[in-house]
Amino acid sequence: MNPQTTALFDLAGRTALVTGASSGIGAAIAQALEGAGARVLRAGRDRDRLGPDGISADLGAGAAALIAQVDGRADAVDILVNCAGSNPRPPLAEIDDVLYREILAVNLDAPFQLGRHYGPRMAARGWGRIINVASTQAHRAFGNSGVYGVAKAGIAGLTRSQSEAWAPSGVTANSLTPGLVATPMTAPVLADPERADYFRRRAHTGTLGAPADFAAAAIFLAGPGSGWVTGQNLCVDGGLSVT
């Protein structure tokens, strides 16, 4: 490959923080960024699956503890990937205030807090990348995922606000929207063969997604070649969103 082309995706010398990195899409993105040359700090709830740079983090309690651990290990974070998620899936009428706040804490509050901390620091250095993992539920209802959808709609707005705040200083902010991907979080949905088949048929590709499908998109949005791409939402969904 031409060296100039390779340089568009080269993350050597960059440090990335990926939340939700112990499984699913977060794990795949972390592996991809590492393969592109970045040092990757993996944060998640399953410490045993995170590797030597792994950081145990329960974002339901806020992001302060994670920030303290990350800042103790790295002088700077150049790439922030907010992928941690929680979706308990009770019917909307059964969600009390405590559960409502717990769901928002992981899916929306923590990305805001991490962006608030690292975004200005990236801007001060003149370079940075924020990648937020959104959901099709930001745009359409999905059974028994009401508060998760509220949080992901907030992620879409947060991404635009982060872009407006820091893009003039070289920090891009974009989101990735998955279709239905086979991960531990979607296991309850995919346990119903009829529902799984419905989503296969809805996708233009006729398939469900896999975590590895997000590797190339993440490397692009994290790399030098995406410097004029900001405030955008990239759907990685096999065409589900345009059906």
Salt bridges, closest charged atoms under 4 A:
GLU34 OE1 - ARG42 NH2 3.27
ASP53 OD2 - ARG39 NE 3.88
ASP71 OD2 - HIS117 NE2 2.76
ASP78 OD1 - ARG14 NH1 3.97
ASP78 OD1 - ARG125 NH2 3.63
ASP109 OD2 - ARG101 NH2 2.41
ASP197 OD2 - ARG201 NE 2.99
